[in-house]
Every structure is written in C-alpha cells, then in structure tokens.
Amino acid sequence: MLTAVDQFAALESRVPAQDAERLRAVVGELQAELSALSNGRHVMVERSGHHIQVDRPQVVTKAIREVVEAVSPRGAQPVNPYRVP
C-alpha cells in the first residue's frame, strides 16, 4: 500500500500544525494496519500528493513489479503484451 505523505500539505494551512501532524500519523497507522491484513507492505511516499502515479510513477511501477514477482512462479517468463503471436 502506498501513502502520499504530502497529501496533507493543503490541510496544514487550514488547521493547527499539531492537528495536521496527528491526522497524518493516524492515517499512517490505519493504513499500516490495513496493509497488514493482506500480508502487504506499507510505504509512505515522500514528495507526492494524492496522485502518486502522477507525482512518483517510478514508486508505483516498483510496487507493481514487487507484487507481480511475489505471486509469479520462479523462472516464469514475463508476458509481453505487445508481442504478436
């Protein structure tokens, strides 16, 4: 599970800093618990807003590759969706 750290930046201008920090901590804890339900991993992504796939596409790509590798049989060849049979 990927969590955008900077998604709370806009909130910090509207609420006291300690409240924004507490919200960030609580959301992080809840998402860590959620990822543990599926034996997942929780990654806090720095320098990213709500749209992690736009702000930090390399982090999303790495996470997807890790999941694919984890569920793929050892020695399996990657599928090339652009290969014409």
C-alpha positions, 0 to 999 in steps of 0.5 A: 500500500502506498501513502502520499505523505504530502497529501496533507500539505493543503490541510496544514494551512487550514488547521493547527500544525499539531492537528495536521501532524496527528491526522497524518500519523493516524492515517499512517497507522490505519493504513499500516494496519490495513496493509497488514491484513493482506500480508502487504507492505506499507510505504509512505511516499515522500514528495507526492500528493494524492496522485502518486502515479502522477507525482512518483510513477517510478514508486508505483511501477516498483510496487507493481513489479514487487507484487507481480514477482511475489505471486509469479512462479520462479523462472516464469517468463514475463508476458509481453503484451505487445508481442504478436503471436 
